[in-house]
Amino acid sequence: MANWWRAFPRAARRYPWPTNVLLYAGLFSAGDALQQRLRGGPADWRQTRRVATLALTFHGNFNYMWLRLLERALPGRAPRTVLAKVLCDQTVGGPVALSAFYVGMSILQGKDDIFLDLRQKFWNTYKLQETHSDLPLMDQIDSTQITSCQV
């Protein structure tokens, strides 16, 4: 385990895109498995596999490219620039990612109306995403994993 942990930063520098995509898949899968465990029911590994598939095919790639685009469009770390990045991410990136999650999960589950979960759950999830940054450490947690795995 210790060797893997030391090799991770080196892999991230050498292969940032695939490392980020795999990290997203791992975090999304762990979040889904943890949510299932906290609910107390039996593990649904098919559900976790769907979440991992969506993270591998969309979310990891989208977030990697989106954050690079934001950094190019708004370079720097000045407070005003960081605020602009956060606002842009919350008003553009967040809705895209949430929409892709709900629609993607509905497709992978074979639902007839792939937009139903999006219509029913988007605003509550988005509101949580907008308000969680006031809480300590919540900016480190992907709020889509907190609220949206109930698909």
N, C-alpha and C positions, 0 to 999 in steps of 0.2 A: 504494500500500500504506500509506503513512504517513497519508494522509487517512482511510482506513478504520479504522486502528488508533486514531486520535484520536476518531473518531465512535463507536466501540464503547461507551465508558463513558457517553456521552450517551444512546445508545439504550438501554443497560441501565437507566439511571435513569428514562427516559421510558416504556419498554415492558419492564419487567423479566421478565414471564412469557414472551412470545415470544422475547426475547433469550436467556433461559436455555434454553428448549427447543431453539432453533437451535444454541446452544453445545454442549449435550449431544449433539445429532445429529452435529455436526462432530467432537467429541472421540471419540465412540464409533466413527465411521467411520474417523477417523485411526488409532485404536487397532487396529481390525480390519485396515486396510491395512498398518500397520506389522508386525503379527504375521505376516501372510501373507508380507511381504517377508523378515522374519527367518527364516522357515521355508525360504525359497529356492525355493518353487514358483511357478508362474504365478499372476498376480493373478486372484482370483475376485471380479469386481465385483458379481455377483449376491449373493454372501454379504455384501459390504460394504453393498449396498443393503438387504438384510434387516436388518442391524444398524442402519442409519440409520433405517429404518422403525420399528423397535422403539423406538429412542431418541426419535423424533418423537412417536410415538403413546402411549408409556407412560413411559419413564424420565425424560425431561425434565419432563413434567407431574407425575409422582409426586414426584420429588425437590424440585421447586419448592414444591409444596403441603406435602409432608412437613416440609421444613425450616422453612417458615412456621409450621406447626402446632407444631413443637417450640419455636420461639422464643416463640410465644404461651403455650404451656403452661409453659415454663421460661425466662422472660425473664432477661436479664443475662449478664454475662461473668465473674462470680466463679468461681474454680477449682472450687468444689463444683457450681455450676450447669453449667459446661462439662462436667464429668465426668458429671453426670446426663444431659446431652444426648447425649454420646458413648455411654454405656451404653444409653440408649433407642434410639438410632439403630442400634447394633450388634445389639441383641436383637429389635427390631421392624422397622425400616426395611430393614436389610441382608437378612434372610431374605425379605421381600416382594420386594425388587428382584431378588435372585438367582433366586427362583422364577419371577418374571415373565419374566426373561431366558431361562431354559431352556425354559419352556413356550412363550413367545412365539416363540422361534427355531424350536422344533419345529413349531409351527403354520405359520409362514411357509415352512418347508422341506417341508411336506406330509407329515410323518411319521405313521405309523399310531398309534403310541403316543406321544402328546405329553408324557407324564410320564416316559418312559424316561431321557432325559438328566438330568432333575431328580433322579431316584432315584440315578443313577450318579455324578453330579458335584457335587451340592449340598454335601455335607459337606466334601469336599476344598477346594472354593472358599471355603466359609464359614470353614474353619480358617485359610486363608491370609489372608482378610480380617481375622480376629481377631488374627493375629500380626504382620501387616505394619506395624502402627503403631509397633513398636519400632525400625524401621529408618529412618534419616534420609531425608527426602523422600518416603517411601512413602505418607505420609498425603495427598500431593498427587496420587496416581495412583489411578484407579479400578481396583481389583483385579479386577473382573469382566471387564475387558478383557484382563487378563494371562492369566487361566486359562480363561475360559468361552467364548471364541470357537472352541473346538475342537469345535463342534457339527456 
